[in-house]
Amino acid sequence: MGRPSLLTKSFSIAPDELESARYCAKEQGVSLNKYLRLAVLEKNRGVVQGLEASDALGDIRATVRESETRNALALESALADLRAEQSAALQANEELVVKTLQAFSQFLAQQEPDAETLSKQPAAEPSRASAATSAFLPPKL
């Protein structure tokens, strides 16, 4: 039968772990008590390091969230600017098209008197240009 487990104030050590600790203590040439104290110190140090790592990871996550928020706001702002520019460009294009059509209509209106004088002259067939341009004229009121 194996030795019983070792009970301490804060934790218990299973028999197989105790045997392993005795063997390691003997190999290192220290008492079992000193070996166990060192083991507890190492464990506590690891826990503290783990807590520090957890805190650092939390800080990193918070920084990433803040960065993502800033990037999302910057992207929304850039998209709003682009939409405003696009709207202004579309408005300018509409105005340009309207002005171009008005100018073309005026040009065609100026050409009509010339077409009338040509039609009074003996011409065999009406010009295709006058028929094509009448399609672009605004309706007369």
C-alpha positions in Angstrom: 0.0 0.0 0.0 1.2 3.5 -0.9 1.8 6.4 1.5 -1.2 8.5 2.4 -1.7 11.9 0.7 -0.1 14.9 2.4 -2.6 17.5 3.8 -1.5 21.1 4.1 -3.3 24.2 5.1 -4.0 25.4 1.6 -4.0 22.3 -0.6 -3.5 18.6 -0.7 -1.0 16.6 -2.6 -2.0 13.2 -4.1 0.2 10.2 -3.2 1.6 9.8 -6.7 2.5 13.6 -6.9 4.1 13.3 -3.4 6.3 10.4 -4.5 7.3 12.4 -7.6 8.1 15.4 -5.5 10.2 13.2 -3.1 12.1 11.8 -6.0 12.8 15.3 -7.5 13.8 16.7 -4.2 16.3 13.8 -3.6 17.7 14.3 -7.2 18.2 18.0 -6.5 19.7 17.4 -3.1 17.1 19.4 -1.2 14.6 18.5 1.5 11.0 17.7 0.5 9.8 20.7 2.5 12.1 23.1 0.6 11.2 21.5 -2.8 7.5 21.9 -2.1 8.0 25.5 -1.0 9.9 26.2 -4.2 7.2 24.5 -6.2 4.5 26.6 -4.6 6.5 29.8 -5.3 6.9 28.7 -8.9 3.2 28.0 -9.2 2.4 31.4 -7.6 4.8 33.1 -9.9 3.1 31.4 -12.9 -0.3 32.5 -11.7 0.9 36.0 -11.3 2.5 35.9 -14.8 -0.8 34.4 -16.1 -2.8 37.3 -14.5 -0.4 39.8 -16.0 -0.7 38.1 -19.4 -4.5 38.2 -19.0 -4.4 41.9 -18.1 -2.1 42.6 -21.1 -4.4 40.6 -23.4 -7.4 42.6 -22.1 -5.5 45.8 -22.8 -4.7 44.6 -26.3 -8.3 43.7 -26.9 -9.5 47.1 -25.7 -6.9 48.8 -28.0 -8.1 46.8 -30.9 -11.7 47.7 -30.2 -10.9 51.4 -30.0 -8.9 51.1 -33.2 -11.7 49.3 -35.0 -14.2 52.0 -33.8 -11.9 54.8 -35.0 -11.5 53.1 -38.4 -15.2 52.5 -38.7 -15.9 56.2 -38.0 -13.2 57.3 -40.5 -14.7 54.9 -43.1 -18.2 56.3 -42.5 -16.9 59.8 -42.8 -15.1 59.0 -46.0 -18.2 57.3 -47.5 -20.3 60.4 -46.6 -17.8 62.6 -48.3 -17.8 60.4 -51.4 -21.6 60.4 -51.5 -21.6 64.2 -51.3 -19.0 64.5 -54.0 -21.0 62.1 -56.2 -24.2 64.0 -55.7 -22.5 67.2 -56.6 -21.0 65.7 -59.7 -24.3 64.2 -60.8 -26.0 67.6 -60.3 -23.3 69.3 -62.3 -23.6 66.7 -65.1 -27.4 67.2 -65.2 -26.9 71.0 -65.5 -24.4 70.5 -68.2 -26.7 68.2 -70.2 -29.6 70.7 -69.9 -27.4 73.6 -71.0 -26.1 71.5 -73.9 -29.6 70.6 -75.0 -30.7 74.2 -74.7 -27.7 75.4 -76.8 -28.4 72.7 -79.4 -32.0 73.6 -79.6 -31.1 77.3 -80.1 -28.6 76.2 -82.8 -31.3 74.2 -84.5 -33.8 77.1 -84.3 -31.2 79.3 -86.0 -30.8 76.8 -88.7 -34.5 76.6 -89.5 -34.7 79.9 -91.4 -31.9 78.7 -93.6 -33.7 75.5 -94.2 -36.9 77.4 -95.2 -34.9 79.5 -97.7 -33.5 76.3 -99.2 -36.9 74.7 -99.4 -38.2 77.7 -101.4 -35.5 77.1 -103.9 -36.2 74.3 -106.3 -34.9 71.3 -104.5 -35.7 67.8 -105.4 -35.7 66.2 -102.0 -35.7 67.6 -98.4 -32.5 67.3 -96.6 -32.1 64.5 -94.1 -30.3 66.8 -91.7 -33.4 69.0 -91.2 -35.6 65.9 -90.6 -33.1 64.6 -88.1 -32.7 67.9 -86.3 -36.4 68.4 -85.8 -36.4 65.3 -83.6 -34.2 67.1 -81.1 -36.3 70.3 -81.0 -38.4 70.9 -77.9 -42.1 70.9 -78.6 -43.5 74.3 -79.6 -46.0 75.8 -77.2 
